[in-house]
Amino acid sequence: MQKIMLVEDNREISGPLINLLTMKGFVTSLCECGELAVSEIKQFQPDLLLLDIKLPGVDGFEICQKVRQFSQIPVIFMSAVVSTEMHIKAFKLGADDFLDKPFCMSELLLRINAVLKRSQD
């Protein structure tokens, strides 16, 4: 079973998303605090990271930067802050994909599957 970690502080997004991922057969873990994310990622060792940008404590960009120091785990950023600059920064830090909020859950699932497939090749 593939493992996905969601780093997201908005429970209106994280609750339904964790439920959907679990129903689709993924082992999931949720972290709601940027400050704890890196240590939880190291402990959980996910196959994919879904990462919000705006988080309490440490933002998603800093988390991605720290993760890239020890792992090439695929990262999909999700953000309500929609700007080309944010997308560029995410990809420069090593993001594999970026999805603007609000998003369609079925589109997110397709992107997750595509990124996971590419990472296994």
MODELLER restraints for C-alpha pairs under 7 A, 6 or more apart:
rsr = mdl.restraints
at = mdl.atoms
rsr.add(forms.Gaussian(group=physical.xy_distance, feature=features.Distance(at['CA:1:A'], at['CA:26:A']), mean=6.14, stdev=0.5))
rsr.add(forms.Gaussian(group=physical.xy_distance, feature=features.Distance(at['CA:1:A'], at['CA:27:A']), mean=6.59, stdev=0.5))
rsr.add(forms.Gaussian(group=physical.xy_distance, feature=features.Distance(at['CA:2:A'], at['CA:26:A']), mean=5.44, stdev=0.5))
rsr.add(forms.Gaussian(group=physical.xy_distance, feature=features.Distance(at['CA:2:A'], at['CA:27:A']), mean=6.16, stdev=0.5))
rsr.add(forms.Gaussian(group=physical.xy_distance, feature=features.Distance(at['CA:2:A'], at['CA:47:A']), mean=6.04, stdev=0.5))
rsr.add(forms.Gaussian(group=physical.xy_distance, feature=features.Distance(at['CA:3:A'], at['CA:26:A']), mean=5.67, stdev=0.5))
rsr.add(forms.Gaussian(group=physical.xy_distance, feature=features.Distance(at['CA:3:A'], at['CA:27:A']), mean=4.60, stdev=0.5))
rsr.add(forms.Gaussian(group=physical.xy_distance, feature=features.Distance(at['CA:3:A'], at['CA:28:A']), mean=5.72, stdev=0.5))
rsr.add(forms.Gaussian(group=physical.xy_distance, feature=features.Distance(at['CA:3:A'], at['CA:46:A']), mean=4.71, stdev=0.5))
rsr.add(forms.Gaussian(group=physical.xy_distance, feature=features.Distance(at['CA:3:A'], at['CA:47:A']), mean=5.15, stdev=0.5))
rsr.add(forms.Gaussian(group=physical.xy_distance, feature=features.Distance(at['CA:3:A'], at['CA:48:A']), mean=6.70, stdev=0.5))
rsr.add(forms.Gaussian(group=physical.xy_distance, feature=features.Distance(at['CA:4:A'], at['CA:26:A']), mean=6.64, stdev=0.5))
rsr.add(forms.Gaussian(group=physical.xy_distance, feature=features.Distance(at['CA:4:A'], at['CA:27:A']), mean=6.25, stdev=0.5))
rsr.add(forms.Gaussian(group=physical.xy_distance, feature=features.Distance(at['CA:4:A'], at['CA:28:A']), mean=4.98, stdev=0.5))
rsr.add(forms.Gaussian(group=physical.xy_distance, feature=features.Distance(at['CA:4:A'], at['CA:29:A']), mean=6.53, stdev=0.5))
rsr.add(forms.Gaussian(group=physical.xy_distance, feature=features.Distance(at['CA:4:A'], at['CA:46:A']), mean=5.18, stdev=0.5))
rsr.add(forms.Gaussian(group=physical.xy_distance, feature=features.Distance(at['CA:4:A'], at['CA:47:A']), mean=5.88, stdev=0.5))
rsr.add(forms.Gaussian(group=physical.xy_distance, feature=features.Distance(at['CA:4:A'], at['CA:48:A']), mean=4.96, stdev=0.5))
rsr.add(forms.Gaussian(group=physical.xy_distance, feature=features.Distance(at['CA:4:A'], at['CA:49:A']), mean=5.85, stdev=0.5))
rsr.add(forms.Gaussian(group=physical.xy_distance, feature=features.Distance(at['CA:5:A'], at['CA:28:A']), mean=5.67, stdev=0.5))
rsr.add(forms.Gaussian(group=physical.xy_distance, feature=features.Distance(at['CA:5:A'], at['CA:29:A']), mean=4.74, stdev=0.5))
rsr.add(forms.Gaussian(group=physical.xy_distance, feature=features.Distance(at['CA:5:A'], at['CA:30:A']), mean=5.85, stdev=0.5))
rsr.add(forms.Gaussian(group=physical.xy_distance, feature=features.Distance(at['CA:5:A'], at['CA:46:A']), mean=5.86, stdev=0.5))
rsr.add(forms.Gaussian(group=physical.xy_distance, feature=features.Distance(at['CA:5:A'], at['CA:48:A']), mean=6.52, stdev=0.5))
rsr.add(forms.Gaussian(group=physical.xy_distance, feature=features.Distance(at['CA:5:A'], at['CA:49:A']), mean=5.04, stdev=0.5))
rsr.add(forms.Gaussian(group=physical.xy_distance, feature=features.Distance(at['CA:5:A'], at['CA:50:A']), mean=6.16, stdev=0.5))
rsr.add(forms.Gaussian(group=physical.xy_distance, feature=features.Distance(at['CA:6:A'], at['CA:29:A']), mean=6.21, stdev=0.5))
rsr.add(forms.Gaussian(group=physical.xy_distance, feature=features.Distance(at['CA:6:A'], at['CA:30:A']), mean=4.89, stdev=0.5))
rsr.add(forms.Gaussian(group=physical.xy_distance, feature=features.Distance(at['CA:6:A'], at['CA:31:A']), mean=6.26, stdev=0.5))
rsr.add(forms.Gaussian(group=physical.xy_distance, feature=features.Distance(at['CA:6:A'], at['CA:49:A']), mean=6.12, stdev=0.5))
rsr.add(forms.Gaussian(group=physical.xy_distance, feature=features.Distance(at['CA:6:A'], at['CA:50:A']), mean=4.74, stdev=0.5))
rsr.add(forms.Gaussian(group=physical.xy_distance, feature=features.Distance(at['CA:6:A'], at['CA:51:A']), mean=6.15, stdev=0.5))
rsr.add(forms.Gaussian(group=physical.xy_distance, feature=features.Distance(at['CA:7:A'], at['CA:30:A']), mean=5.96, stdev=0.5))
rsr.add(forms.Gaussian(group=physical.xy_distance, feature=features.Distance(at['CA:7:A'], at['CA:31:A']), mean=4.77, stdev=0.5))
rsr.add(forms.Gaussian(group=physical.xy_distance, feature=features.Distance(at['CA:7:A'], at['CA:32:A']), mean=5.76, stdev=0.5))
rsr.add(forms.Gaussian(group=physical.xy_distance, feature=features.Distance(at['CA:7:A'], at['CA:37:A']), mean=6.87, stdev=0.5))
rsr.add(forms.Gaussian(group=physical.xy_distance, feature=features.Distance(at['CA:7:A'], at['CA:50:A']), mean=6.15, stdev=0.5))
rsr.add(forms.Gaussian(group=physical.xy_distance, feature=features.Distance(at['CA:7:A'], at['CA:51:A']), mean=4.96, stdev=0.5))
rsr.add(forms.Gaussian(group=physical.xy_distance, feature=features.Distance(at['CA:7:A'], at['CA:52:A']), mean=6.05, stdev=0.5))
rsr.add(forms.Gaussian(group=physical.xy_distance, feature=features.Distance(at['CA:8:A'], at['CA:14:A']), mean=6.22, stdev=0.5))
rsr.add(forms.Gaussian(group=physical.xy_distance, feature=features.Distance(at['CA:8:A'], at['CA:31:A']), mean=6.43, stdev=0.5))
rsr.add(forms.Gaussian(group=physical.xy_distance, feature=features.Distance(at['CA:8:A'], at['CA:32:A']), mean=5.12, stdev=0.5))
rsr.add(forms.Gaussian(group=physical.xy_distance, feature=features.Distance(at['CA:8:A'], at['CA:51:A']), mean=6.61, stdev=0.5))
rsr.add(forms.Gaussian(group=physical.xy_distance, feature=features.Distance(at['CA:8:A'], at['CA:52:A']), mean=5.43, stdev=0.5))
rsr.add(forms.Gaussian(group=physical.xy_distance, feature=features.Distance(at['CA:9:A'], at['CA:32:A']), mean=4.33, stdev=0.5))
rsr.add(forms.Gaussian(group=physical.xy_distance, feature=features.Distance(at['CA:9:A'], at['CA:33:A']), mean=6.58, stdev=0.5))
rsr.add(forms.Gaussian(group=physical.xy_distance, feature=features.Distance(at['CA:9:A'], at['CA:55:A']), mean=6.27, stdev=0.5))
rsr.add(forms.Gaussian(group=physical.xy_distance, feature=features.Distance(at['CA:18:A'], at['CA:28:A']), mean=6.60, stdev=0.5))
rsr.add(forms.Gaussian(group=physical.xy_distance, feature=features.Distance(at['CA:22:A'], at['CA:28:A']), mean=6.53, stdev=0.5))
rsr.add(forms.Gaussian(group=physical.xy_distance, feature=features.Distance(at['CA:31:A'], at['CA:37:A']), mean=6.08, stdev=0.5))
rsr.add(forms.Gaussian(group=physical.xy_distance, feature=features.Distance(at['CA:33:A'], at['CA:55:A']), mean=6.41, stdev=0.5))
rsr.add(forms.Gaussian(group=physical.xy_distance, feature=features.Distance(at['CA:33:A'], at['CA:56:A']), mean=5.71, stdev=0.5))
rsr.add(forms.Gaussian(group=physical.xy_distance, feature=features.Distance(at['CA:33:A'], at['CA:57:A']), mean=6.75, stdev=0.5))
rsr.add(forms.Gaussian(group=physical.xy_distance, feature=features.Distance(at['CA:34:A'], at['CA:55:A']), mean=5.53, stdev=0.5))
rsr.add(forms.Gaussian(group=physical.xy_distance, feature=features.Distance(at['CA:34:A'], at['CA:56:A']), mean=5.73, stdev=0.5))
rsr.add(forms.Gaussian(group=physical.xy_distance, feature=features.Distance(at['CA:34:A'], at['CA:57:A']), mean=5.35, stdev=0.5))
rsr.add(forms.Gaussian(group=physical.xy_distance, feature=features.Distance(at['CA:34:A'], at['CA:58:A']), mean=4.45, stdev=0.5))
rsr.add(forms.Gaussian(group=physical.xy_distance, feature=features.Distance(at['CA:34:A'], at['CA:59:A']), mean=5.97, stdev=0.5))
rsr.add(forms.Gaussian(group=physical.xy_distance, feature=features.Distance(at['CA:35:A'], at['CA:57:A']), mean=5.39, stdev=0.5))
rsr.add(forms.Gaussian(group=physical.xy_distance, feature=features.Distance(at['CA:35:A'], at['CA:58:A']), mean=5.31, stdev=0.5))
rsr.add(forms.Gaussian(group=physical.xy_distance, feature=features.Distance(at['CA:38:A'], at['CA:63:A']), mean=6.39, stdev=0.5))
rsr.add(forms.Gaussian(group=physical.xy_distance, feature=features.Distance(at['CA:38:A'], at['CA:67:A']), mean=6.62, stdev=0.5))
rsr.add(forms.Gaussian(group=physical.xy_distance, feature=features.Distance(at['CA:47:A'], at['CA:73:A']), mean=6.21, stdev=0.5))
rsr.add(forms.Gaussian(group=physical.xy_distance, feature=features.Distance(at['CA:48:A'], at['CA:73:A']), mean=5.89, stdev=0.5))
rsr.add(forms.Gaussian(group=physical.xy_distance, feature=features.Distance(at['CA:48:A'], at['CA:74:A']), mean=5.01, stdev=0.5))
rsr.add(forms.Gaussian(group=physical.xy_distance, feature=features.Distance(at['CA:48:A'], at['CA:75:A']), mean=6.02, stdev=0.5))
rsr.add(forms.Gaussian(group=physical.xy_distance, feature=features.Distance(at['CA:49:A'], at['CA:74:A']), mean=6.20, stdev=0.5))
rsr.add(forms.Gaussian(group=physical.xy_distance, feature=features.Distance(at['CA:49:A'], at['CA:75:A']), mean=4.77, stdev=0.5))
rsr.add(forms.Gaussian(group=physical.xy_distance, feature=features.Distance(at['CA:49:A'], at['CA:76:A']), mean=6.24, stdev=0.5))
rsr.add(forms.Gaussian(group=physical.xy_distance, feature=features.Distance(at['CA:50:A'], at['CA:75:A']), mean=6.02, stdev=0.5))
rsr.add(forms.Gaussian(group=physical.xy_distance, feature=features.Distance(at['CA:50:A'], at['CA:76:A']), mean=4.98, stdev=0.5))
rsr.add(forms.Gaussian(group=physical.xy_distance, feature=features.Distance(at['CA:50:A'], at['CA:77:A']), mean=5.95, stdev=0.5))
rsr.add(forms.Gaussian(group=physical.xy_distance, feature=features.Distance(at['CA:51:A'], at['CA:60:A']), mean=6.09, stdev=0.5))
rsr.add(forms.Gaussian(group=physical.xy_distance, feature=features.Distance(at['CA:51:A'], at['CA:75:A']), mean=6.94, stdev=0.5))
rsr.add(forms.Gaussian(group=physical.xy_distance, feature=features.Distance(at['CA:51:A'], at['CA:76:A']), mean=6.12, stdev=0.5))
rsr.add(forms.Gaussian(group=physical.xy_distance, feature=features.Distance(at['CA:51:A'], at['CA:77:A']), mean=4.75, stdev=0.5))
rsr.add(forms.Gaussian(group=physical.xy_distance, feature=features.Distance(at['CA:51:A'], at['CA:78:A']), mean=5.92, stdev=0.5))
rsr.add(forms.Gaussian(group=physical.xy_distance, feature=features.Distance(at['CA:52:A'], at['CA:60:A']), mean=5.63, stdev=0.5))
rsr.add(forms.Gaussian(group=physical.xy_distance, feature=features.Distance(at['CA:52:A'], at['CA:77:A']), mean=5.77, stdev=0.5))
rsr.add(forms.Gaussian(group=physical.xy_distance, feature=features.Distance(at['CA:52:A'], at['CA:78:A']), mean=4.88, stdev=0.5))
rsr.add(forms.Gaussian(group=physical.xy_distance, feature=features.Distance(at['CA:52:A'], at['CA:79:A']), mean=5.62, stdev=0.5))
rsr.add(forms.Gaussian(group=physical.xy_distance, feature=features.Distance(at['CA:53:A'], at['CA:59:A']), mean=5.39, stdev=0.5))
rsr.add(forms.Gaussian(group=physical.xy_distance, feature=features.Distance(at['CA:53:A'], at['CA:60:A']), mean=4.02, stdev=0.5))
rsr.add(forms.Gaussian(group=physical.xy_distance, feature=features.Distance(at['CA:53:A'], at['CA:61:A']), mean=6.26, stdev=0.5))
rsr.add(forms.Gaussian(group=physical.xy_distance, feature=features.Distance(at['CA:53:A'], at['CA:78:A']), mean=6.85, stdev=0.5))
rsr.add(forms.Gaussian(group=physical.xy_distance, feature=features.Distance(at['CA:53:A'], at['CA:79:A']), mean=5.84, stdev=0.5))
rsr.add(forms.Gaussian(group=physical.xy_distance, feature=features.Distance(at['CA:54:A'], at['CA:60:A']), mean=6.49, stdev=0.5))
rsr.add(forms.Gaussian(group=physical.xy_distance, feature=features.Distance(at['CA:61:A'], at['CA:90:A']), mean=6.70, stdev=0.5))
rsr.add(forms.Gaussian(group=physical.xy_distance, feature=features.Distance(at['CA:64:A'], at['CA:93:A']), mean=6.67, stdev=0.5))
rsr.add(forms.Gaussian(group=physical.xy_distance, feature=features.Distance(at['CA:65:A'], at['CA:93:A']), mean=6.02, stdev=0.5))
rsr.add(forms.Gaussian(group=physical.xy_distance, feature=features.Distance(at['CA:74:A'], at['CA:96:A']), mean=5.91, stdev=0.5))
rsr.add(forms.Gaussian(group=physical.xy_distance, feature=features.Distance(at['CA:74:A'], at['CA:115:A']), mean=6.91, stdev=0.5))
rsr.add(forms.Gaussian(group=physical.xy_distance, feature=features.Distance(at['CA:74:A'], at['CA:119:A']), mean=6.97, stdev=0.5))
rsr.add(forms.Gaussian(group=physical.xy_distance, feature=features.Distance(at['CA:75:A'], at['CA:95:A']), mean=5.07, stdev=0.5))
rsr.add(forms.Gaussian(group=physical.xy_distance, feature=features.Distance(at['CA:75:A'], at['CA:96:A']), mean=5.35, stdev=0.5))
rsr.add(forms.Gaussian(group=physical.xy_distance, feature=features.Distance(at['CA:75:A'], at['CA:97:A']), mean=6.77, stdev=0.5))
rsr.add(forms.Gaussian(group=physical.xy_distance, feature=features.Distance(at['CA:76:A'], at['CA:95:A']), mean=6.06, stdev=0.5))
rsr.add(forms.Gaussian(group=physical.xy_distance, feature=features.Distance(at['CA:76:A'], at['CA:96:A']), mean=5.74, stdev=0.5))
rsr.add(forms.Gaussian(group=physical.xy_distance, feature=features.Distance(at['CA:76:A'], at['CA:97:A']), mean=4.69, stdev=0.5))
rsr.add(forms.Gaussian(group=physical.xy_distance, feature=features.Distance(at['CA:76:A'], at['CA:98:A']), mean=5.44, stdev=0.5))
rsr.add(forms.Gaussian(group=physical.xy_distance, feature=features.Distance(at['CA:77:A'], at['CA:95:A']), mean=6.81, stdev=0.5))
rsr.add(forms.Gaussian(group=physical.xy_distance, feature=features.Distance(at['CA:77:A'], at['CA:97:A']), mean=6.33, stdev=0.5))
rsr.add(forms.Gaussian(group=physical.xy_distance, feature=features.Distance(at['CA:77:A'], at['CA:98:A']), mean=4.62, stdev=0.5))
rsr.add(forms.Gaussian(group=physical.xy_distance, feature=features.Distance(at['CA:77:A'], at['CA:99:A']), mean=6.18, stdev=0.5))
rsr.add(forms.Gaussian(group=physical.xy_distance, feature=features.Distance(at['CA:78:A'], at['CA:98:A']), mean=5.85, stdev=0.5))
rsr.add(forms.Gaussian(group=physical.xy_distance, feature=features.Distance(at['CA:78:A'], at['CA:99:A']), mean=4.84, stdev=0.5))
rsr.add(forms.Gaussian(group=physical.xy_distance, feature=features.Distance(at['CA:78:A'], at['CA:100:A']), mean=5.72, stdev=0.5))
rsr.add(forms.Gaussian(group=physical.xy_distance, feature=features.Distance(at['CA:78:A'], at['CA:101:A']), mean=6.43, stdev=0.5))
rsr.add(forms.Gaussian(group=physical.xy_distance, feature=features.Distance(at['CA:79:A'], at['CA:99:A']), mean=6.73, stdev=0.5))
rsr.add(forms.Gaussian(group=physical.xy_distance, feature=features.Distance(at['CA:79:A'], at['CA:100:A']), mean=5.22, stdev=0.5))
rsr.add(forms.Gaussian(group=physical.xy_distance, feature=features.Distance(at['CA:79:A'], at['CA:101:A']), mean=5.37, stdev=0.5))
rsr.add(forms.Gaussian(group=physical.xy_distance, feature=features.Distance(at['CA:80:A'], at['CA:100:A']), mean=5.82, stdev=0.5))
rsr.add(forms.Gaussian(group=physical.xy_distance, feature=features.Distance(at['CA:80:A'], at['CA:101:A']), mean=4.50, stdev=0.5))
rsr.add(forms.Gaussian(group=physical.xy_distance, feature=features.Distance(at['CA:80:A'], at['CA:102:A']), mean=6.76, stdev=0.5))
rsr.add(forms.Gaussian(group=physical.xy_distance, feature=features.Distance(at['CA:82:A'], at['CA:100:A']), mean=6.26, stdev=0.5))
rsr.add(forms.Gaussian(group=physical.xy_distance, feature=features.Distance(at['CA:87:A'], at['CA:98:A']), mean=6.72, stdev=0.5))
